């Protein structure tokens, strides 16, 4: 079975402003996820911190 290497579902690499905008969105999401305000609401992260002796 041969694979078609020109599959249109494969996204093209981002360049310039689109790439910077995507990285900014990812950074903002990560900062929120690991923030103190989210920690009180996130049971998964809270449980991990309780298990860690340095928590």
Secondary structure, DSSP 8 states (H G I E B T S, - for coil): ----TT-TTS-----HHHHHHHHHHHHHHHHHHTSHHHHTT-HHHHHHHHHSTT-
